[in-house]
Amino acid sequence: MKRVQIKRIYDPPETSDGFRVLVDRIWPRGMKKETAAIDVWMKEVAPSTDLRKWFNHEPGKWAAFSKTYKAELKKSPVMNELMEYIKKHKTITLLYSAKDEQHNQAVVLQQFINERLK
């Protein structure tokens, strides 16, 4: 069974993370590339700039953000690339930089991937 988990990029890397994918469009503030320990940075899988700016991590916009982001993911050609990484690795960790652990794009992306894996 494939495991897709999410984690803040600022949390220390662990061997249980498996293949580490950064899913932010913008490089995380204060994070050095050498210490990020990422296997791939897929900024194209992140929400569009317009959607990210509109959402602005406001929980009141969460439902609309999730729905719009999932619609973007359905049309995204890089989703196929991400799914290939998932096929090749037993465990994938989607990394994000947002402070809010319940309302961020990695949560939506994880749900979207798990729906596709069923």
C-alpha atoms as an extended CHARMM CRD file, in Angstrom:
* protein
*
       118  EXT
         1         1  MET       CA              0.0000000000        0.0000000000        0.0000000000  PROA      1               0.0000000000
         2         2  LYS       CA              1.2560000000        3.4420000000       -0.9400000000  PROA      2               0.0000000000
         3         3  ARG       CA              1.5450000000        5.9990000000        1.8330000000  PROA      3               0.0000000000
         4         4  VAL       CA              1.2310000000        9.7140000000        1.1100000000  PROA      4               0.0000000000
         5         5  GLN       CA              1.8720000000       11.8630000000        4.1620000000  PROA      5               0.0000000000
         6         6  ILE       CA              2.3350000000       15.5680000000        4.7550000000  PROA      6               0.0000000000
         7         7  LYS       CA              4.8180000000       17.4570000000        6.8930000000  PROA      7               0.0000000000
         8         8  ARG       CA              6.1110000000       20.9750000000        7.4450000000  PROA      8               0.0000000000
         9         9  ILE       CA              9.4580000000       21.4960000000        5.7220000000  PROA      9               0.0000000000
        10        10  TYR       CA             10.7510000000       23.0650000000        8.9410000000  PROA      10              0.0000000000
        11        11  ASP       CA             10.3280000000       19.7570000000       10.8230000000  PROA      11              0.0000000000
        12        12  PRO       CA             13.5120000000       17.6310000000       10.8240000000  PROA      12              0.0000000000
        13        13  PRO       CA             13.7900000000       15.0730000000        8.0080000000  PROA      13              0.0000000000
        14        14  GLU       CA             13.3710000000       11.4370000000        9.0360000000  PROA      14              0.0000000000
        15        15  THR       CA             14.0370000000        8.1710000000        7.2280000000  PROA      15              0.0000000000
        16        16  SER       CA             10.3110000000        7.3640000000        7.5800000000  PROA      16              0.0000000000
        17        17  ASP       CA              9.5970000000       10.3390000000        5.2480000000  PROA      17              0.0000000000
        18        18  GLY       CA             10.5780000000        8.2650000000        2.2340000000  PROA      18              0.0000000000
        19        19  PHE       CA             10.6140000000       10.3460000000       -0.9780000000  PROA      19              0.0000000000
        20        20  ARG       CA             10.3380000000       14.0320000000       -0.0120000000  PROA      20              0.0000000000
        21        21  VAL       CA              8.4510000000       16.3830000000       -2.3710000000  PROA      21              0.0000000000
        22        22  LEU       CA              8.2370000000       20.1360000000       -1.7510000000  PROA      22              0.0000000000
        23        23  VAL       CA              4.7990000000       21.2960000000       -2.9740000000  PROA      23              0.0000000000
        24        24  ASP       CA              5.1230000000       25.0680000000       -2.4140000000  PROA      24              0.0000000000
        25        25  ARG       CA              5.3060000000       27.4770000000       -5.3500000000  PROA      25              0.0000000000
        26        26  ILE       CA              7.7060000000       29.7500000000       -3.4380000000  PROA      26              0.0000000000
        27        27  TRP       CA             10.8540000000       28.5140000000       -1.6860000000  PROA      27              0.0000000000
        28        28  PRO       CA             10.2520000000       28.3530000000        2.1210000000  PROA      28              0.0000000000
        29        29  ARG       CA             11.4410000000       31.4420000000        3.9880000000  PROA      29              0.0000000000
        30        30  GLY       CA             14.6870000000       30.9390000000        5.8940000000  PROA      30              0.0000000000
        31        31  MET       CA             15.2260000000       27.3890000000        4.5890000000  PROA      31              0.0000000000
        32        32  LYS       CA             18.6100000000       26.5900000000        3.0510000000  PROA      32              0.0000000000
        33        33  LYS       CA             18.5020000000       24.2910000000        0.0220000000  PROA      33              0.0000000000
        34        34  GLU       CA             21.2330000000       22.1450000000        1.6260000000  PROA      34              0.0000000000
        35        35  THR       CA             19.2030000000       21.4970000000        4.7930000000  PROA      35              0.0000000000
        36        36  ALA       CA             15.7890000000       21.0610000000        3.1230000000  PROA      36              0.0000000000
        37        37  ALA       CA             16.5570000000       17.4060000000        2.2960000000  PROA      37              0.0000000000
        38        38  ILE       CA             14.0620000000       17.3130000000       -0.5710000000  PROA      38              0.0000000000
        39        39  ASP       CA             14.1480000000       14.8150000000       -3.4090000000  PROA      39              0.0000000000
        40        40  VAL       CA             12.1720000000       17.0190000000       -5.7930000000  PROA      40              0.0000000000
        41        41  TRP       CA             10.5750000000       20.4690000000       -5.7770000000  PROA      41              0.0000000000
        42        42  MET       CA              7.2820000000       20.4140000000       -7.6980000000  PROA      42              0.0000000000
        43        43  LYS       CA              6.2630000000       24.0620000000       -7.6080000000  PROA      43              0.0000000000
        44        44  GLU       CA              3.9220000000       23.5540000000      -10.5920000000  PROA      44              0.0000000000
        45        45  VAL       CA              1.6870000000       21.2710000000       -8.4860000000  PROA      45              0.0000000000
        46        46  ALA       CA              1.0850000000       24.1000000000       -5.9860000000  PROA      46              0.0000000000
        47        47  PRO       CA             -2.0000000000       26.3240000000       -6.2810000000  PROA      47              0.0000000000
        48        48  SER       CA             -1.8330000000       29.0300000000       -8.9400000000  PROA      48              0.0000000000
        49        49  THR       CA             -0.4190000000       32.3570000000       -7.7770000000  PROA      49              0.0000000000
        50        50  ASP       CA             -3.8540000000       33.9980000000       -8.0610000000  PROA      50              0.0000000000
        51        51  LEU       CA             -5.5090000000       31.2680000000       -5.9690000000  PROA      51              0.0000000000
        52        52  ARG       CA             -2.7250000000       31.3090000000       -3.3580000000  PROA      52              0.0000000000
        53        53  LYS       CA             -2.9380000000       35.0990000000       -2.9710000000  PROA      53              0.0000000000
        54        54  TRP       CA             -6.7550000000       35.0400000000       -2.8320000000  PROA      54              0.0000000000
        55        55  PHE       CA             -6.8160000000       32.2760000000       -0.1740000000  PROA      55              0.0000000000
        56        56  ASN       CA             -4.1420000000       33.9730000000        1.9630000000  PROA      56              0.0000000000
        57        57  HSD       CA             -4.4640000000       31.1140000000        4.5150000000  PROA      57              0.0000000000
        58        58  GLU       CA             -7.8530000000       32.4140000000        5.6900000000  PROA      58              0.0000000000
        59        59  PRO       CA             -9.8040000000       29.4690000000        7.1920000000  PROA      59              0.0000000000
        60        60  GLY       CA            -13.1140000000       31.0710000000        6.1490000000  PROA      60              0.0000000000
        61        61  LYS       CA            -12.1060000000       30.5840000000        2.4870000000  PROA      61              0.0000000000
        62        62  TRP       CA            -11.0280000000       26.9490000000        3.0170000000  PROA      62              0.0000000000
        63        63  ALA       CA            -13.9750000000       25.2050000000        1.2990000000  PROA      63              0.0000000000
        64        64  ALA       CA            -13.7970000000       27.4290000000       -1.7890000000  PROA      64              0.0000000000
        65        65  PHE       CA             -9.9990000000       27.1590000000       -1.8810000000  PROA      65              0.0000000000
        66        66  SER       CA            -10.1170000000       23.3380000000       -1.6860000000  PROA      66              0.0000000000
        67        67  LYS       CA            -12.6960000000       23.0660000000       -4.4590000000  PROA      67              0.0000000000
        68        68  THR       CA            -10.8290000000       25.4740000000       -6.7700000000  PROA      68              0.0000000000
        69        69  TYR       CA             -7.4420000000       23.8910000000       -6.0980000000  PROA      69              0.0000000000
        70        70  LYS       CA             -8.7990000000       20.3910000000       -6.8280000000  PROA      70              0.0000000000
        71        71  ALA       CA            -10.1650000000       21.7360000000      -10.1330000000  PROA      71              0.0000000000
        72        72  GLU       CA             -6.6730000000       23.0830000000      -10.9280000000  PROA      72              0.0000000000
        73        73  LEU       CA             -5.1210000000       19.7190000000      -10.0440000000  PROA      73              0.0000000000
        74        74  LYS       CA             -7.5030000000       17.8670000000      -12.3890000000  PROA      74              0.0000000000
        75        75  LYS       CA             -6.1590000000       19.9580000000      -15.2990000000  PROA      75              0.0000000000
        76        76  SER       CA             -2.5240000000       19.9040000000      -14.1650000000  PROA      76              0.0000000000
        77        77  PRO       CA             -0.0990000000       18.0310000000      -16.4420000000  PROA      77              0.0000000000
        78        78  VAL       CA              2.4140000000       17.7230000000      -13.5650000000  PROA      78              0.0000000000
        79        79  MET       CA             -0.0200000000       15.5630000000      -11.5600000000  PROA      79              0.0000000000
        80        80  ASN       CA              0.9590000000       12.6730000000      -13.8390000000  PROA      80              0.0000000000
        81        81  GLU       CA              4.6110000000       13.2560000000      -12.9470000000  PROA      81              0.0000000000
        82        82  LEU       CA              3.7740000000       13.2800000000       -9.2360000000  PROA      82              0.0000000000
        83        83  MET       CA              1.7400000000       10.0770000000       -9.6080000000  PROA      83              0.0000000000
        84        84  GLU       CA              4.7810000000        8.4390000000      -11.2560000000  PROA      84              0.0000000000
        85        85  TYR       CA              6.8980000000        9.3000000000       -8.1900000000  PROA      85              0.0000000000
        86        86  ILE       CA              4.1620000000        7.7930000000       -6.0080000000  PROA      86              0.0000000000
        87        87  LYS       CA              4.1840000000        4.5710000000       -8.0830000000  PROA      87              0.0000000000
        88        88  LYS       CA              7.9820000000        4.2980000000       -7.6920000000  PROA      88              0.0000000000
        89        89  HSD       CA              8.1520000000        4.9040000000       -3.9300000000  PROA      89              0.0000000000
        90        90  LYS       CA              6.3740000000        3.1880000000       -1.0410000000  PROA      90              0.0000000000
        91        91  THR       CA              6.2210000000        6.3660000000        1.0540000000  PROA      91              0.0000000000
        92        92  ILE       CA              5.9510000000        9.9490000000       -0.1920000000  PROA      92              0.0000000000
        93        93  THR       CA              6.0150000000       12.9960000000        2.0570000000  PROA      93              0.0000000000
        94        94  LEU       CA              4.5050000000       16.2010000000        0.6970000000  PROA      94              0.0000000000
        95        95  LEU       CA              6.3460000000       19.1320000000        2.2590000000  PROA      95              0.0000000000
        96        96  TYR       CA              4.8380000000       22.5670000000        2.8180000000  PROA      96              0.0000000000
        97        97  SER       CA              5.8700000000       25.7010000000        4.7030000000  PROA      97              0.0000000000
        98        98  ALA       CA              2.5050000000       27.0780000000        5.9290000000  PROA      98              0.0000000000
        99        99  LYS       CA              2.1190000000       27.5770000000        9.6860000000  PROA      99              0.0000000000
       100       100  ASP       CA             -1.5000000000       26.3710000000        9.5750000000  PROA      100             0.0000000000
       101       101  GLU       CA             -1.3250000000       22.5770000000        9.5550000000  PROA      101             0.0000000000
       102       102  GLN       CA             -5.0530000000       22.0800000000        8.7920000000  PROA      102             0.0000000000
       103       103  HSD       CA             -5.5630000000       24.6870000000        6.0520000000  PROA      103             0.0000000000
       104       104  ASN       CA             -2.8290000000       24.4260000000        3.4090000000  PROA      104             0.0000000000
       105       105  GLN       CA             -2.4020000000       23.0750000000       -0.1090000000  PROA      105             0.0000000000
       106       106  ALA       CA             -0.6340000000       19.8790000000        1.0390000000  PROA      106             0.0000000000
       107       107  VAL       CA             -3.8110000000       18.8000000000        2.8960000000  PROA      107             0.0000000000
       108       108  VAL       CA             -5.8740000000       19.2160000000       -0.2930000000  PROA      108             0.0000000000
       109       109  LEU       CA             -3.1950000000       17.5980000000       -2.4640000000  PROA      109             0.0000000000
       110       110  GLN       CA             -2.9670000000       14.5990000000       -0.1180000000  PROA      110             0.0000000000
       111       111  GLN       CA             -6.7810000000       14.1320000000       -0.2900000000  PROA      111             0.0000000000
       112       112  PHE       CA             -6.7160000000       14.4950000000       -4.0860000000  PROA      112             0.0000000000
       113       113  ILE       CA             -3.9410000000       11.8800000000       -4.4440000000  PROA      113             0.0000000000
       114       114  ASN       CA             -5.6140000000        9.4230000000       -2.0620000000  PROA      114             0.0000000000
       115       115  GLU       CA             -8.8520000000        9.7210000000       -4.0810000000  PROA      115             0.0000000000
       116       116  ARG       CA             -6.9030000000        8.9230000000       -7.2740000000  PROA      116             0.0000000000
       117       117  LEU       CA             -5.1730000000        5.9380000000       -5.6540000000  PROA      117             0.0000000000
       118       118  LYS       CA             -8.4900000000        4.2500000000       -4.7130000000  PROA      118             0.0000000000
